[in-house]
Amino acid sequence: MTGPVEPRTPESTGARLLTALRSRPTRGQFAVAALCGLLAFALVTQVHATASGGGLQSARVDDLLGILSDLDNRGDRLRAEIGDLQTREQRLRSGSGQSAAALQEARDRLRVLGVLTGTVAARGPGIVLVIDDPRRKVGADVVVDAIEELRDAGAEAMQLSGIRVIASTFVIDAGGGGLIVDGHPITPPYRLAAIGDRRTLTGALGIPGGVLDTVDGQSGAHASVVTSPVVTVSALRPLQAPRYARPTPAP
């Protein structure tokens, strides 16, 4: 038989609790405290990132207006292309004049592909970027950036100092200065002509920190944009058959 159990008094319970609090924390307690700290840090970081607004809050009003205008122009071009494709689809699906419509569609597509591949000349509204670089400080990377910016802005045909710019065009630095475009050497001043919406093309080159600012930051170099209602892209490229790619058979 066991002796009588002594009842716990509030004093004894408080003494034991005080002793437990004064004892050294265990590893589990340290782990829980560390996890709580990491969780609090993550929450604070997320709040700051959300409040920053992706960097747009620090942008100037002119920059925001330029971005909005560029998005509107791209949306208008896409809606126009969608409407044109829908009209062509309805014309091809109609029973009357189906053969004639298909033939006209093929001819239109041939002209479009000729412009894209550089086998036919093109003309239309656009801009001419002139890069004056007497000390030959402007590298190929700047010219490539200009071509890519104009492509993103909707340029439909381009030529650089008399050489047609197509999808496979490459630009590298020449050994003694100047540039090499698709194997052809060119020297300053460089003239990059592009056909497209003049306002959109000019805005793409003139964004803060863009092509114009980069060129003007080089010693002795200067870039200017000339808009024109009619820009002619007359340089042609021979049509080359692909060496490896073949059309996929129709299902």
LINVENUR-V143416 format. One record per backbone hydrogen bond with DSSP energy under -1.0 kcal/mol. CO is the residue of the C=O (numbers start at 1). NH is the residue of the N-H. E is the energy in kcal/mol with one decimal. If there is no record, write none. Layout:
BEGIN
<<CO	NH	E> <CO	NH	E>>
END
This chain:
BEGIN
<<9	13	-2.1> <10	14	-2.3> <11	15	-2.1> <12	16	-2.1> <13	17	-2.1> <14	18	-2.4> <15	19	-2.1> <16	20	-2.3> <17	21	-2.2> <18	22	-1.7> <26	30	-1.7> <27	31	-2.4> <28	32	-2.4> <29	33	-2.3> <30	34	-2.3> <31	35	-2.4> <32	36	-2.2> <33	37	-2.0> <34	38	-2.4> <35	39	-2.4> <36	40	-2.2> <37	41	-2.3> <38	42	-2.4> <39	43	-2.1> <40	44	-2.1> <41	45	-2.3> <42	46	-2.3> <43	47	-2.1> <44	48	-2.2> <45	49	-2.4> <46	50	-2.3> <47	51	-2.2> <48	52	-1.4> <53	56	-1.3> <60	64	-2.2> <61	65	-2.5> <62	66	-2.1> <63	67	-2.4> <64	68	-2.5> <65	69	-2.5> <66	70	-2.2> <67	71	-2.2> <68	72	-2.3> <69	73	-2.3> <70	74	-2.3> <71	75	-2.3> <72	76	-2.3> <73	77	-2.2> <74	78	-2.3> <75	79	-2.5> <76	80	-2.2> <77	81	-2.3> <78	82	-2.4> <79	83	-2.3> <80	84	-2.2> <81	85	-2.4> <82	86	-2.4> <83	87	-2.1> <84	88	-2.2> <85	89	-2.4> <86	90	-2.2> <87	91	-2.0> <88	92	-2.4> <89	93	-2.0> <90	94	-1.2> <97	101	-2.3> <98	102	-2.2> <99	103	-2.3> <100	104	-2.4> <101	105	-2.4> <102	106	-2.1> <103	107	-2.0> <104	108	-2.6> <105	109	-2.3> <106	110	-2.0> <107	111	-2.0> <108	112	-2.2> <109	113	-2.6> <110	114	-2.0> <111	115	-1.8> <112	116	-2.2> <113	117	-2.6> <114	119	-1.6> <114	120	-1.4> <118	237	-2.8> <122	233	-3.2> <124	231	-3.7> <125	196	-2.3> <126	228	-2.3> <127	194	-2.6> <128	226	-2.3> <129	192	-2.9> <130	224	-2.1> <131	190	-2.2> <132	222	-2.2> <133	136	-1.4> <139	143	-1.2> <140	144	-2.7> <141	145	-2.1> <142	146	-2.0> <143	147	-2.2> <144	148	-2.6> <145	149	-2.6> <146	150	-2.1> <147	151	-2.2> <148	152	-2.6> <149	153	-1.5> <150	155	-2.7> <151	154	-1.7> <157	195	-2.3> <158	165	-2.4> <159	193	-2.5> <160	163	-1.2> <163	160	-3.1> <166	169	-1.4> <170	182	-2.0> <172	180	-2.6> <174	177	-1.1> <178	174	-2.0> <179	186	-2.8> <180	172	-2.2> <181	184	-2.1> <184	181	-3.1> <186	179	-2.3> <190	131	-2.7> <191	161	-3.2> <192	129	-3.0> <193	159	-1.8> <194	127	-2.2> <195	156	-3.0> <197	201	-2.6> <198	202	-2.4> <199	203	-2.2> <200	204	-1.9> <201	205	-1.4> <202	206	-1.5> <205	212	-1.9> <207	210	-2.5> <210	214	-2.3> <211	215	-2.6> <212	216	-2.4> <213	217	-1.2> <215	218	-1.6> <218	221	-1.1> <222	132	-3.0> <224	130	-2.8> <226	128	-2.3> <228	126	-2.3> <231	124	-1.6> <233	122	-2.2>>
END
